Amino acid sequence: PAIMQALSSRQTAFRASAVAPMRRVLPVAPARMVCVEVSAGVGGKLKTRKAAAKRFKVTGSGKVMARRSGKQHFNEKMSRDDIRAASKMYTLSTANIPNAIKCLPNSGIKGSH
């Protein structure tokens, strides 16, 4: 009885209801986003992200090439020239190079050392 008085009116109404099932509400900490850099420790090997390795190609001069988007479906309304242009690779922009360097540490990207 003393516990019921300490609860808020909403919880009291919920527990007193004959229709509602009994449940315990546990306090939950808010979820946190955690960024983890994968490495094997001091002097260890850095791991390549295989998903990025399949999407990007590093040229001999150190440029990063990626596949153009927009060729998977809805191609019927595209002209032949548009479909052919979507088949070509493009050079990754300088804004995205740091992301590629982190994902592909051993690839020899220009500016990574």
Backbone bond lengths (Angstrom), bond angles and torsions (degrees), N, CA, C in turn:
res aa  C-N    CA-C-N  psi(-1)  N-CA   C-N-CA  omega(-1)  CA-C   N-CA-C  phi
1 P - - - 1.457 - - 1.520 111.47 -
2 A 1.356 118.05 -41.63 1.459 119.97 -179.80 1.527 110.47 -67.64
3 I 1.320 116.41 -32.24 1.463 120.62 178.75 1.519 109.72 -67.98
4 M 1.321 117.30 -40.68 1.461 121.30 -179.33 1.520 111.14 -62.68
5 Q 1.318 117.91 -34.53 1.458 120.51 179.89 1.521 110.52 -71.48
6 A 1.326 117.46 -29.26 1.456 120.85 -178.31 1.527 111.78 -75.10
7 L 1.336 117.22 -23.86 1.454 120.48 -179.70 1.520 110.75 -72.40
8 S 1.307 115.79 156.18 1.462 119.02 176.88 1.523 109.41 -69.24
9 S 1.298 115.97 165.98 1.464 120.36 -176.62 1.519 111.36 -65.09
10 R 1.323 117.25 -32.42 1.461 119.93 -179.91 1.523 110.62 -67.30
11 Q 1.326 117.44 -45.43 1.454 120.57 179.45 1.522 110.62 -66.91
12 T 1.334 117.31 -36.39 1.458 120.85 178.58 1.521 110.17 -64.29
13 A 1.316 116.90 -43.26 1.459 120.80 179.24 1.517 110.44 -64.69
14 F 1.306 116.71 -37.43 1.458 120.53 -179.43 1.526 110.37 -67.51
15 R 1.321 116.96 -43.98 1.470 120.25 -178.80 1.517 112.07 -71.11
16 A 1.325 117.36 -29.90 1.451 120.10 -178.05 1.518 112.05 -80.55
17 S 1.326 117.28 -15.47 1.453 120.89 -177.68 1.526 110.17 -67.43
18 A 1.324 116.59 135.28 1.463 121.39 179.85 1.526 110.72 -78.67
19 V 1.321 117.27 -24.31 1.456 121.35 -176.52 1.526 111.56 -84.79
20 A 1.316 117.02 -39.16 1.458 120.69 -174.92 1.530 110.90 -72.80
21 P 1.320 118.00 137.82 1.458 120.27 177.54 1.523 110.18 -73.16
22 M 1.309 115.32 155.93 1.461 120.13 177.88 1.525 108.63 -75.28
23 R 1.320 117.19 136.17 1.447 121.31 176.49 1.511 109.25 -147.82
24 R 1.319 114.88 152.47 1.450 120.32 176.56 1.515 108.88 -105.41
25 V 1.306 116.45 130.55 1.454 121.35 178.29 1.524 107.57 -98.35
26 L 1.326 115.80 116.09 1.446 120.95 -179.75 1.521 109.49 -100.93
27 P 1.314 117.45 139.73 1.465 118.64 177.11 1.523 110.71 -67.28
28 V 1.331 116.21 133.42 1.452 121.59 -176.98 1.526 108.56 -118.99
29 A 1.305 115.89 131.90 1.460 119.81 177.81 1.526 109.10 -73.30
30 P 1.327 118.62 145.35 1.468 119.71 178.89 1.526 110.94 -65.72
31 A 1.337 115.28 145.91 1.463 120.40 -178.42 1.523 109.75 -70.44
32 R 1.337 115.78 142.91 1.452 120.96 179.09 1.515 109.53 -119.38
33 M 1.327 116.12 139.80 1.451 121.10 174.24 1.529 107.55 -84.28
34 V 1.302 116.13 128.42 1.458 120.58 -178.43 1.520 108.05 -121.19
35 C 1.316 116.86 127.85 1.460 122.48 177.02 1.523 107.99 -98.36
36 V 1.321 116.61 123.80 1.458 121.10 -176.51 1.521 108.97 -117.38
37 E 1.307 117.01 126.63 1.453 121.38 174.75 1.521 107.68 -96.29
38 V 1.325 115.98 121.68 1.458 121.00 -174.05 1.520 108.98 -87.07
39 S 1.322 116.56 120.06 1.455 121.49 173.53 1.523 107.84 -152.09
40 A 1.296 116.10 162.71 1.455 120.60 -175.84 1.521 112.38 -92.08
41 G 1.314 117.95 13.64 1.454 120.60 179.98 1.513 111.11 106.25
42 V 1.300 116.14 -167.76 1.458 121.16 -177.70 1.523 109.21 -68.91
43 G 1.324 115.69 122.10 1.459 120.14 178.47 1.513 114.29 75.67
44 G 1.339 117.78 7.47 1.453 120.66 -178.22 1.511 111.97 -87.97
45 K 1.304 115.36 179.07 1.454 121.17 -179.21 1.522 110.52 -81.47
46 L 1.333 116.55 142.13 1.458 121.87 172.68 1.522 108.16 -89.04
47 K 1.311 116.62 143.25 1.456 120.73 -176.42 1.524 110.49 -96.52
48 T 1.328 115.99 140.64 1.458 123.14 177.03 1.520 109.20 -85.24
49 R 1.328 116.28 136.20 1.465 119.65 173.16 1.520 108.07 -80.30
50 K 1.319 115.85 114.19 1.458 120.87 -172.51 1.520 112.76 -65.42
51 A 1.332 117.87 -31.25 1.465 120.46 178.26 1.529 110.07 -63.93
52 A 1.336 117.04 -39.61 1.460 120.70 178.56 1.521 110.84 -71.83
53 A 1.323 117.06 -35.87 1.464 120.50 179.74 1.529 111.29 -63.50
54 K 1.328 117.51 -29.85 1.455 121.10 178.93 1.528 112.07 -79.83
55 R 1.330 116.88 -22.05 1.466 120.39 -176.47 1.519 113.68 -95.25
56 F 1.326 117.50 -26.61 1.453 121.25 -175.31 1.514 110.91 -115.30
57 K 1.334 115.11 150.70 1.465 121.56 176.02 1.522 106.88 -128.96
58 V 1.321 116.28 130.97 1.454 120.90 178.89 1.520 108.02 -99.43
59 T 1.336 116.25 126.44 1.457 120.83 -178.51 1.526 109.81 -78.67
60 G 1.314 115.98 172.76 1.451 120.84 178.96 1.515 113.12 -64.09
61 S 1.335 116.74 -28.88 1.468 119.98 179.70 1.523 112.23 -86.09
62 G 1.338 118.01 -3.98 1.460 121.22 176.26 1.514 114.91 99.14
63 K 1.329 118.01 6.92 1.469 120.13 176.39 1.531 108.85 -80.58
64 V 1.331 116.24 153.55 1.466 121.28 178.90 1.524 108.41 -106.94
65 M 1.313 115.87 123.77 1.459 121.67 -179.99 1.529 108.59 -107.31
66 A 1.337 116.17 144.33 1.460 121.85 178.76 1.525 109.09 -135.84
67 R 1.320 115.93 160.25 1.453 121.35 179.95 1.517 110.47 -82.25
68 R 1.318 117.67 142.98 1.463 121.15 177.92 1.526 110.38 -73.45
69 S 1.307 115.32 152.02 1.457 120.52 -179.99 1.528 110.13 -90.38
70 G 1.325 115.73 166.76 1.461 120.94 171.18 1.510 115.43 92.38
71 K 1.322 118.64 27.82 1.461 119.15 178.76 1.524 112.97 -123.40
72 Q 1.309 117.62 5.90 1.461 120.16 -176.47 1.535 112.22 -78.54
73 H 1.321 117.14 -40.93 1.468 119.49 -178.65 1.521 108.70 -154.98
74 F 1.330 116.62 175.79 1.476 124.38 -175.30 1.535 110.61 61.49
75 N 1.321 117.04 37.79 1.454 120.42 -178.81 1.518 113.07 -88.10
76 E 1.328 117.69 -12.02 1.462 120.45 -175.68 1.522 111.11 -63.34
77 K 1.327 116.83 -35.51 1.461 119.44 -178.43 1.525 113.07 -85.36
78 M 1.351 117.78 -5.57 1.451 121.15 179.60 1.526 110.39 -86.39
79 S 1.312 115.77 148.49 1.462 119.36 175.87 1.522 108.97 -75.90
80 R 1.320 116.45 163.32 1.469 121.30 179.17 1.529 109.96 -60.51
81 D 1.341 116.40 -37.81 1.463 119.88 -179.40 1.525 111.20 -64.36
82 D 1.347 116.71 -39.28 1.457 120.47 179.47 1.528 111.18 -66.39
83 I 1.334 116.15 -41.04 1.460 120.13 179.38 1.525 110.21 -65.93
84 R 1.324 116.79 -41.25 1.461 120.87 179.16 1.532 110.92 -66.24
85 A 1.334 116.56 -38.45 1.472 120.00 178.62 1.528 111.17 -67.31
86 A 1.333 117.03 -31.86 1.466 120.85 179.24 1.528 111.21 -72.49
87 S 1.331 117.57 -15.06 1.454 120.76 179.18 1.515 112.36 -79.09
88 K 1.344 116.90 -19.80 1.461 120.35 -174.82 1.521 110.98 -81.64
89 M 1.320 115.47 151.81 1.467 121.70 176.19 1.531 108.16 -82.70
90 Y 1.326 116.39 157.43 1.458 120.53 176.48 1.525 108.69 -130.33
91 T 1.328 115.56 158.40 1.459 121.43 179.12 1.516 109.40 -79.64
92 L 1.297 116.30 130.86 1.462 121.50 179.79 1.526 109.66 -64.02
93 S 1.343 116.53 140.94 1.461 120.28 -178.55 1.524 110.41 -70.27
94 T 1.313 115.92 158.44 1.459 120.63 -178.14 1.525 111.91 -65.09
95 A 1.334 117.40 -24.50 1.464 120.53 178.59 1.526 111.53 -68.97
96 N 1.327 117.88 -27.59 1.463 121.66 -177.60 1.521 113.66 -98.36
97 I 1.317 117.91 -3.09 1.468 121.16 -179.88 1.531 111.81 -61.92
98 P 1.365 120.42 -42.78 1.470 118.24 178.32 1.528 113.71 -59.00
99 N 1.332 117.54 -34.28 1.468 120.19 176.97 1.529 110.61 -65.78
100 A 1.322 116.68 -41.29 1.461 120.22 179.80 1.524 110.62 -67.17
101 I 1.334 117.46 -36.82 1.464 120.82 179.40 1.526 110.10 -63.61
102 K 1.331 117.40 -40.73 1.465 120.89 179.30 1.527 111.38 -66.62
103 C 1.328 116.57 -37.75 1.465 119.77 -177.66 1.518 112.36 -79.19
104 L 1.328 117.24 -29.20 1.461 121.55 -177.34 1.525 109.42 -123.61
105 P 1.335 118.42 75.04 1.462 120.59 -172.22 1.520 114.93 -69.27
106 N 1.314 118.61 -24.91 1.470 121.46 -174.78 1.521 112.94 -109.42
107 S 1.331 117.30 22.11 1.453 119.99 -171.54 1.518 114.75 -91.46
108 G 1.330 118.63 -14.92 1.459 120.40 -179.53 1.506 113.69 82.65
109 I 1.336 117.13 31.32 1.456 120.94 178.53 1.522 108.67 -68.24
110 K 1.338 115.58 138.29 1.461 120.56 -179.43 1.519 110.02 -62.63
111 G 1.320 117.91 128.95 1.458 122.53 179.96 1.507 113.69 91.33
112 S 1.336 118.27 3.30 1.468 119.47 -179.00 1.529 112.62 -86.64
113 H 1.328 118.15 -12.34 1.477 119.73 -179.38 1.502 110.44 -112.97
